[in-house]
Amino acid sequence: MEQKKIFSVSEINKYVKMLFDSDDLLNNINIKGEITNFKAHYTGHYYFTLKDEASTIKCVMFKGYAQYVKFKPADGMKVIINGQISVFERDGVYQIYCKSMSPDGLGDLYLAYEQLKEKLSKEGLFDDKNKKNIPFLPKRVGVITSRTGAVIRDIINVTTRRYPNVNLLIYPAAVQGVNVASTVIEGLKTFNKLNNVDVIIIARGGGSFEDLFGFNDENLAREIYASNIPVVSAVGHETDFTICDFVSDLRAPTPSAAAELVYPEYSEIVNRILKDKNRTIIAIKNYIERRRQYVERLKASKLEKVPLEKINRYRMTIDSLMSKSESVLRYKIERYRTRCVKSITKIDTLSPLKTLTRGYSVTENADGKIIKKVSDVNSNDEVKITLTDGKISAIVK
């Protein structure tokens, strides 16, 4: 019996890969399914699985192809991919090597637009509280648009017709193609650096969604948001909406409408000033008349007499209080006088002088000390004797 050839794992995987690579259908195939287990590697490659109701297949999209995908793939997204099915020899598994990817049911540009819109909205770039006010009468307006074409002519015609002293600075930019975002961003940076305008208009005429897609750039949106100068977006027609419209401080349906929103009509300004002037004059006259009538009513009322009546009442109250105070003081003085007389009489009764009048005397030694006993003196001591009518000096014998 003939022995069958035995193959290694590598030989089998290489053979299977050769079968896959030689199949024309598998070399250029379109497959639709739902993305799962999506991973964007730091190298720029995409790794994910494509599935339907019954099966799954592994997919890889290298950076060279991934960079041309206009939207950001995510789990649960239904897509159509084009690529080649081949075998990864090392693991012995087959997978799709993707070359292109598009949304299933939506255009990739529109999906990228919706994704960016949702992202920036969550970050607050569209919130009204972050929008700056457009000045009522700007001294100078910067316009970022193409230097040729109907847009710039329309803006000049509208502004000069509405306000004769218009002052416009034009920054030429690409409004279609791959350079739209970069040139508009450069215009915004230039105006903000020079700080020589009060408001900026970004303008472009109508066009298809693809024509306007340059105004859906994330970097452009963030530059508009960061601008210190208010920005008016006038891109496309009234039914066209771009990311530029949502993030700007004011959205105008057309470039001509932007000029009307930024520059008020001269006659309207004059009329408004005259109306305000007349209103102010009337208000001042009415106020003066109301004050005059108020003063007249005060003169005619009892209120005019109130201050004098209050003064008179206070004056009588003061007189009454003074009379009461005088009575109280007289009473207290009399009481103190009586007490003083009694005290003086008592003191006079106890006075040594009263005793002297009855024939007594007071004897003191040379130091002025009163002598009370015989033992308080010695022979030849000098003493002083106080009588009712004076003092005498004596020597003790």
FIMAR-816391 format. One record per residue (C-alpha): residue number from 1; residue in three letters; chain; z, y, x. Coordinates in pm, whole numbers. Each point is the difference from the previous one (the first is absolute). Example, Ala and Ser with C-alpha at 12.3 -4.5 7.8 and 13.67 -1.06 7.14 Angstrom:
# residues 2
ATOM,num,residuo,cadena,zz,yy,xx
ATOM,1,Ala,A,780,-450,1230;
ATOM,2,Ser,A,-66,344,137;
//
This chain:
# residues 397
ATOM,num,residuo,cadena,zz,yy,xx
ATOM,1,Met,A,0,0,0;
ATOM,2,Glu,A,-106,340,139;
ATOM,3,Gln,A,292,234,75;
ATOM,4,Lys,A,-22,346,-170;
ATOM,5,Lys,A,19,316,213;
ATOM,6,Ile,A,333,179,-3;
ATOM,7,Phe,A,-5,387,-12;
ATOM,8,Ser,A,259,251,110;
ATOM,9,Val,A,141,268,-235;
ATOM,10,Ser,A,-184,273,188;
ATOM,11,Glu,A,-331,-184,-33;
ATOM,12,Ile,A,47,-39,-373;
ATOM,13,Asn,A,92,368,-51;
ATOM,14,Lys,A,-297,110,212;
ATOM,15,Tyr,A,-233,-226,-200;
ATOM,16,Val,A,128,131,-333;
ATOM,17,Lys,A,-38,358,125;
ATOM,18,Met,A,-358,-76,96;
ATOM,19,Leu,A,-66,-126,-353;
ATOM,20,Phe,A,143,319,-151;
ATOM,21,Asp,A,-189,228,237;
ATOM,22,Ser,A,-331,-173,-70;
ATOM,23,Asp,A,29,49,-376;
ATOM,24,Asp,A,-198,308,-111;
ATOM,25,Leu,A,205,45,-318;
ATOM,26,Leu,A,332,6,188;
ATOM,27,Asn,A,-131,240,266;
ATOM,28,Asn,A,-56,283,-248;
ATOM,29,Ile,A,199,-44,-319;
ATOM,30,Asn,A,155,227,-264;
ATOM,31,Ile,A,329,-112,-153;
ATOM,32,Lys,A,226,169,-255;
ATOM,33,Gly,A,369,-62,-48;
ATOM,34,Glu,A,349,150,7;
ATOM,35,Ile,A,166,106,325;
ATOM,36,Thr,A,334,-154,89;
ATOM,37,Asn,A,214,-14,317;
ATOM,38,Phe,A,-179,309,132;
ATOM,39,Lys,A,99,117,349;
ATOM,40,Ala,A,-145,292,192;
ATOM,41,His,A,60,-83,366;
ATOM,42,Tyr,A,85,278,247;
ATOM,43,Thr,A,-323,-81,183;
ATOM,44,Gly,A,-197,107,-310;
ATOM,45,His,A,-91,-351,-119;
ATOM,46,Tyr,A,57,-112,-362;
ATOM,47,Tyr,A,143,-345,-79;
ATOM,48,Phe,A,26,-114,-363;
ATOM,49,Thr,A,-66,-280,-249;
ATOM,50,Leu,A,-254,13,-281;
ATOM,51,Lys,A,87,-194,-314;
ATOM,52,Asp,A,-113,-72,-353;
ATOM,53,Glu,A,160,-200,-281;
ATOM,54,Ala,A,-31,-335,185;
ATOM,55,Ser,A,-50,47,374;
ATOM,56,Thr,A,61,214,309;
ATOM,57,Ile,A,-187,67,321;
ATOM,58,Lys,A,115,177,315;
ATOM,59,Cys,A,-178,316,114;
ATOM,60,Val,A,-10,219,310;
ATOM,61,Met,A,-170,336,45;
ATOM,62,Phe,A,-13,135,352;
ATOM,63,Lys,A,51,369,82;
ATOM,64,Gly,A,-372,61,59;
ATOM,65,Tyr,A,-67,-72,-369;
ATOM,66,Ala,A,338,105,-145;
ATOM,67,Gln,A,-43,362,110;
ATOM,68,Tyr,A,-290,43,-245;
ATOM,69,Val,A,203,-104,-306;
ATOM,70,Lys,A,47,321,-202;
ATOM,71,Phe,A,317,-112,-181;
ATOM,72,Lys,A,320,-171,103;
ATOM,73,Pro,A,10,-368,-103;
ATOM,74,Ala,A,322,-127,-158;
ATOM,75,Asp,A,142,-311,-164;
ATOM,76,Gly,A,-122,-50,-355;
ATOM,77,Met,A,-322,196,52;
ATOM,78,Lys,A,-319,-168,-119;
ATOM,79,Val,A,-282,37,252;
ATOM,80,Ile,A,-342,-124,94;
ATOM,81,Ile,A,-43,-90,367;
ATOM,82,Asn,A,-304,-82,208;
ATOM,83,Gly,A,22,-209,312;
ATOM,84,Gln,A,-36,-334,174;
ATOM,85,Ile,A,199,-317,-62;
ATOM,86,Ser,A,80,-179,324;
ATOM,87,Val,A,257,-225,162;
ATOM,88,Phe,A,282,117,223;
ATOM,89,Glu,A,-16,-286,251;
ATOM,90,Arg,A,351,26,134;
ATOM,91,Asp,A,166,-55,-339;
ATOM,92,Gly,A,-278,-199,-162;
ATOM,93,Val,A,-11,226,-304;
ATOM,94,Tyr,A,-289,187,-152;
ATOM,95,Gln,A,18,365,-104;
ATOM,96,Ile,A,-217,293,-95;
ATOM,97,Tyr,A,-87,249,273;
ATOM,98,Cys,A,-48,312,-215;
ATOM,99,Lys,A,-261,263,78;
ATOM,100,Ser,A,40,226,-304;
ATOM,101,Met,A,230,44,-298;
ATOM,102,Ser,A,-33,188,-328;
ATOM,103,Pro,A,213,18,-314;
ATOM,104,Asp,A,-95,-233,-282;
ATOM,105,Gly,A,-78,230,-293;
ATOM,106,Leu,A,59,339,175;
ATOM,107,Gly,A,-195,177,271;
ATOM,108,Asp,A,178,7,333;
ATOM,109,Leu,A,-20,380,21;
ATOM,110,Tyr,A,161,42,-341;
ATOM,111,Leu,A,271,-253,83;
ATOM,112,Ala,A,74,183,326;
ATOM,113,Tyr,A,19,325,-199;
ATOM,114,Glu,A,245,-148,-251;
ATOM,115,Gln,A,216,-152,271;
ATOM,116,Leu,A,24,326,195;
ATOM,117,Lys,A,66,195,-318;
ATOM,118,Glu,A,289,-230,-91;
ATOM,119,Lys,A,143,10,352;
ATOM,120,Leu,A,-2,380,32;
ATOM,121,Ser,A,132,43,-353;
ATOM,122,Lys,A,303,-217,81;
ATOM,123,Glu,A,63,211,310;
ATOM,124,Gly,A,13,316,-214;
ATOM,125,Leu,A,-311,172,136;
ATOM,126,Phe,A,-123,71,-353;
ATOM,127,Asp,A,332,131,-143;
ATOM,128,Asp,A,-18,345,-163;
ATOM,129,Lys,A,331,103,159;
ATOM,130,Asn,A,-166,-16,343;
ATOM,131,Lys,A,-298,218,-93;
ATOM,132,Lys,A,-22,359,119;
ATOM,133,Asn,A,-85,295,-226;
ATOM,134,Ile,A,-341,164,31;
ATOM,135,Pro,A,41,374,80;
ATOM,136,Phe,A,-106,232,-282;
ATOM,137,Leu,A,-229,222,207;
ATOM,138,Pro,A,-70,-148,347;
ATOM,139,Lys,A,-110,239,272;
ATOM,140,Arg,A,-218,-266,162;
ATOM,141,Val,A,-118,-346,-106;
ATOM,142,Gly,A,-113,-282,227;
ATOM,143,Val,A,-276,-228,-127;
ATOM,144,Ile,A,-67,-342,156;
ATOM,145,Thr,A,-346,-117,-102;
ATOM,146,Ser,A,-356,-38,118;
ATOM,147,Arg,A,-145,319,145;
ATOM,148,Thr,A,-319,-62,-201;
ATOM,149,Gly,A,-60,-99,-357;
ATOM,150,Ala,A,84,124,-348;
ATOM,151,Val,A,378,-36,29;
ATOM,152,Ile,A,66,284,239;
ATOM,153,Arg,A,-250,225,-178;
ATOM,154,Asp,A,171,-66,-335;
ATOM,155,Ile,A,342,82,143;
ATOM,156,Ile,A,-125,324,156;
ATOM,157,Asn,A,-179,105,-320;
ATOM,158,Val,A,298,-72,-225;
ATOM,159,Thr,A,258,166,224;
ATOM,160,Thr,A,-199,317,67;
ATOM,161,Arg,A,-80,34,-369;
ATOM,162,Arg,A,365,-34,-100;
ATOM,163,Tyr,A,156,200,283;
ATOM,164,Pro,A,-207,242,212;
ATOM,165,Asn,A,237,4,300;
ATOM,166,Val,A,-27,-373,62;
ATOM,167,Asn,A,66,-129,352;
ATOM,168,Leu,A,-115,-356,75;
ATOM,169,Leu,A,15,-202,321;
ATOM,170,Ile,A,-231,-304,6;
ATOM,171,Tyr,A,78,-307,209;
ATOM,172,Pro,A,-314,-218,14;
ATOM,173,Ala,A,75,-367,-63;
ATOM,174,Ala,A,-184,-321,-88;
ATOM,175,Val,A,29,-73,-371;
ATOM,176,Gln,A,-174,-338,5;
ATOM,177,Gly,A,-12,-290,242;
ATOM,178,Val,A,241,-144,253;
ATOM,179,Asn,A,111,339,142;
ATOM,180,Val,A,132,151,-325;
ATOM,181,Ala,A,368,-67,55;
ATOM,182,Ser,A,5,93,370;
ATOM,183,Thr,A,-178,337,-45;
ATOM,184,Val,A,204,100,-306;
ATOM,185,Ile,A,321,-92,186;
ATOM,186,Glu,A,-114,217,291;
ATOM,187,Gly,A,-60,290,-238;
ATOM,188,Leu,A,350,-34,-149;
ATOM,189,Lys,A,157,-10,345;
ATOM,190,Thr,A,-198,305,113;
ATOM,191,Phe,A,102,216,-298;
ATOM,192,Asn,A,365,-105,30;
ATOM,193,Lys,A,3,67,373;
ATOM,194,Leu,A,-156,346,-34;
ATOM,195,Asn,A,193,71,-321;
ATOM,196,Asn,A,-267,251,-96;
ATOM,197,Val,A,-56,-91,-367;
ATOM,198,Asp,A,224,-6,-310;
ATOM,199,Val,A,-162,-299,-170;
ATOM,200,Ile,A,-250,-273,97;
ATOM,201,Ile,A,-279,-138,-222;
ATOM,202,Ile,A,-149,-342,81;
ATOM,203,Ala,A,-334,-7,-183;
ATOM,204,Arg,A,-287,-240,-59;
ATOM,205,Gly,A,-254,-40,-277;
ATOM,206,Gly,A,-35,-304,-225;
ATOM,207,Gly,A,-114,-344,108;
ATOM,208,Ser,A,56,-371,-42;
ATOM,209,Phe,A,331,-168,68;
ATOM,210,Glu,A,-135,-117,335;
ATOM,211,Asp,A,-118,354,86;
ATOM,212,Leu,A,350,138,-60;
ATOM,213,Phe,A,186,-284,166;
ATOM,214,Gly,A,58,199,321;
ATOM,215,Phe,A,251,210,-198;
ATOM,216,Asn,A,207,-315,-69;
ATOM,217,Asp,A,115,-24,362;
ATOM,218,Glu,A,372,-58,63;
ATOM,219,Asn,A,15,225,307;
ATOM,220,Leu,A,-167,281,-192;
ATOM,221,Ala,A,250,-39,-285;
ATOM,222,Arg,A,293,25,240;
ATOM,223,Glu,A,-150,306,171;
ATOM,224,Ile,A,-35,177,-336;
ATOM,225,Tyr,A,360,-90,-86;
ATOM,226,Ala,A,123,134,334;
ATOM,227,Ser,A,-191,330,-28;
ATOM,228,Asn,A,218,312,0;
ATOM,229,Ile,A,-277,184,-186;
ATOM,230,Pro,A,-66,-87,-369;
ATOM,231,Val,A,-308,-220,-44;
ATOM,232,Val,A,-239,-3,-298;
ATOM,233,Ser,A,-219,-309,-38;
ATOM,234,Ala,A,-345,57,-153;
ATOM,235,Val,A,-178,-329,72;
ATOM,236,Gly,A,-270,-127,-234;
ATOM,237,His,A,-30,72,-370;
ATOM,238,Glu,A,265,11,-271;
ATOM,239,Thr,A,-8,-377,-56;
ATOM,240,Asp,A,24,-83,373;
ATOM,241,Phe,A,344,-66,145;
ATOM,242,Thr,A,83,-59,366;
ATOM,243,Ile,A,323,-44,196;
ATOM,244,Cys,A,-61,352,124;
ATOM,245,Asp,A,37,125,-360;
ATOM,246,Phe,A,333,-174,-56;
ATOM,247,Val,A,171,115,320;
ATOM,248,Ser,A,-124,362,-6;
ATOM,249,Asp,A,215,278,-142;
ATOM,250,Leu,A,-264,75,-266;
ATOM,251,Arg,A,-302,-194,-123;
ATOM,252,Ala,A,-308,187,-119;
ATOM,253,Pro,A,-267,-186,-200;
ATOM,254,Thr,A,-284,164,197;
ATOM,255,Pro,A,-39,229,303;
ATOM,256,Ser,A,-88,291,-230;
ATOM,257,Ala,A,315,-64,-202;
ATOM,258,Ala,A,201,3,324;
ATOM,259,Ala,A,-131,349,76;
ATOM,260,Glu,A,103,112,-350;
ATOM,261,Leu,A,347,-149,36;
ATOM,262,Val,A,61,159,339;
ATOM,263,Tyr,A,-148,345,-67;
ATOM,264,Pro,A,94,175,-326;
ATOM,265,Glu,A,-259,227,-159;
ATOM,266,Tyr,A,35,363,107;
ATOM,267,Ser,A,-22,138,-353;
ATOM,268,Glu,A,275,-240,-111;
ATOM,269,Ile,A,226,127,278;
ATOM,270,Val,A,-60,363,-100;
ATOM,271,Asn,A,65,-78,-367;
ATOM,272,Arg,A,316,-189,86;
ATOM,273,Ile,A,127,291,211;
ATOM,274,Leu,A,-71,248,-279;
ATOM,275,Lys,A,170,-221,-258;
ATOM,276,Asp,A,303,-44,224;
ATOM,277,Lys,A,12,374,64;
ATOM,278,Asn,A,-12,84,-372;
ATOM,279,Arg,A,257,-267,-78;
ATOM,280,Thr,A,232,136,269;
ATOM,281,Ile,A,-32,360,-123;
ATOM,282,Ile,A,72,-103,-360;
ATOM,283,Ala,A,296,-214,109;
ATOM,284,Ile,A,151,291,199;
ATOM,285,Lys,A,-45,243,-289;
ATOM,286,Asn,A,159,-242,-244;
ATOM,287,Tyr,A,292,-59,236;
ATOM,288,Ile,A,62,374,43;
ATOM,289,Glu,A,-16,54,-375;
ATOM,290,Arg,A,248,-282,-65;
ATOM,291,Arg,A,241,148,259;
ATOM,292,Arg,A,-36,348,-155;
ATOM,293,Gln,A,76,-134,-348;
ATOM,294,Tyr,A,300,-184,134;
ATOM,295,Val,A,142,318,155;
ATOM,296,Glu,A,-55,187,-328;
ATOM,297,Arg,A,186,-269,-192;
ATOM,298,Leu,A,290,27,243;
ATOM,299,Lys,A,19,373,-50;
ATOM,300,Ala,A,2,-38,-376;
ATOM,301,Ser,A,262,-274,-7;
ATOM,302,Lys,A,378,6,55;
ATOM,303,Leu,A,-51,-167,331;
ATOM,304,Glu,A,-44,341,161;
ATOM,305,Lys,A,359,92,-102;
ATOM,306,Val,A,152,-326,108;
ATOM,307,Pro,A,69,95,367;
ATOM,308,Leu,A,184,324,-95;
ATOM,309,Glu,A,205,-177,-267;
ATOM,310,Lys,A,104,-264,250;
ATOM,311,Ile,A,105,269,248;
ATOM,312,Asn,A,211,177,-264;
ATOM,313,Arg,A,168,-326,-100;
ATOM,314,Tyr,A,82,-78,363;
ATOM,315,Arg,A,132,356,48;
ATOM,316,Met,A,242,-31,-295;
ATOM,317,Thr,A,109,-342,119;
ATOM,318,Ile,A,76,145,342;
ATOM,319,Asp,A,202,290,-154;
ATOM,320,Ser,A,203,-243,-207;
ATOM,321,Leu,A,69,-223,299;
ATOM,322,Met,A,106,304,208;
ATOM,323,Ser,A,246,113,-271;
ATOM,324,Lys,A,152,-346,-19;
ATOM,325,Ser,A,23,-14,378;
ATOM,326,Glu,A,183,336,15;
ATOM,327,Ser,A,252,-111,-263;
ATOM,328,Val,A,65,-323,184;
ATOM,329,Leu,A,45,185,331;
ATOM,330,Arg,A,244,254,-154;
ATOM,331,Tyr,A,205,-281,-151;
ATOM,332,Lys,A,18,-187,330;
ATOM,333,Ile,A,91,318,195;
ATOM,334,Glu,A,287,74,-243;
ATOM,335,Arg,A,132,-353,34;
ATOM,336,Tyr,A,-9,21,382;
ATOM,337,Arg,A,179,343,-13;
ATOM,338,Thr,A,284,-141,-209;
ATOM,339,Arg,A,40,-296,234;
ATOM,340,Cys,A,2,232,302;
ATOM,341,Val,A,281,219,-152;
ATOM,342,Lys,A,213,-306,-64;
ATOM,343,Ser,A,-53,-127,352;
ATOM,344,Ile,A,85,339,153;
ATOM,345,Thr,A,323,21,-205;
ATOM,346,Lys,A,107,-346,114;
ATOM,347,Ile,A,-81,79,361;
ATOM,348,Asp,A,191,329,-22;
ATOM,349,Thr,A,305,-181,-136;
ATOM,350,Leu,A,3,-241,291;
ATOM,351,Ser,A,-60,271,262;
ATOM,352,Pro,A,267,40,274;
ATOM,353,Leu,A,-20,374,-53;
ATOM,354,Lys,A,160,-42,-341;
ATOM,355,Thr,A,295,-173,169;
ATOM,356,Leu,A,44,288,243;
ATOM,357,Thr,A,39,246,-285;
ATOM,358,Arg,A,313,-185,-103;
ATOM,359,Gly,A,175,73,338;
ATOM,360,Tyr,A,-127,-287,207;
ATOM,361,Ser,A,-182,23,336;
ATOM,362,Val,A,-220,-218,222;
ATOM,363,Thr,A,85,-50,369;
ATOM,364,Glu,A,-264,-110,255;
ATOM,365,Asn,A,22,-76,372;
ATOM,366,Ala,A,-224,160,258;
ATOM,367,Asp,A,-273,-260,-74;
ATOM,368,Gly,A,-4,91,-370;
ATOM,369,Lys,A,175,-323,-103;
ATOM,370,Ile,A,244,40,-294;
ATOM,371,Ile,A,359,-64,93;
ATOM,372,Lys,A,172,-219,-255;
ATOM,373,Lys,A,315,-118,189;
ATOM,374,Val,A,243,140,258;
ATOM,375,Ser,A,-108,-269,238;
ATOM,376,Asp,A,-353,145,-4;
ATOM,377,Val,A,113,290,224;
ATOM,378,Asn,A,190,60,324;
ATOM,379,Ser,A,202,297,130;
ATOM,380,Asn,A,-208,294,107;
ATOM,381,Asp,A,-309,-128,-195;
ATOM,382,Glu,A,-209,279,-142;
ATOM,383,Val,A,-63,-36,-372;
ATOM,384,Lys,A,-179,198,-271;
ATOM,385,Ile,A,150,50,-342;
ATOM,386,Thr,A,-228,76,-295;
ATOM,387,Leu,A,151,209,-284;
ATOM,388,Thr,A,-154,144,-317;
ATOM,389,Asp,A,-98,322,166;
ATOM,390,Gly,A,-90,-115,354;
ATOM,391,Lys,A,106,-192,311;
ATOM,392,Ile,A,275,43,262;
ATOM,393,Ser,A,47,-155,343;
ATOM,394,Ala,A,337,-145,111;
ATOM,395,Ile,A,174,-193,284;
ATOM,396,Val,A,206,-308,-82;
ATOM,397,Lys,A,368,42,118;
//
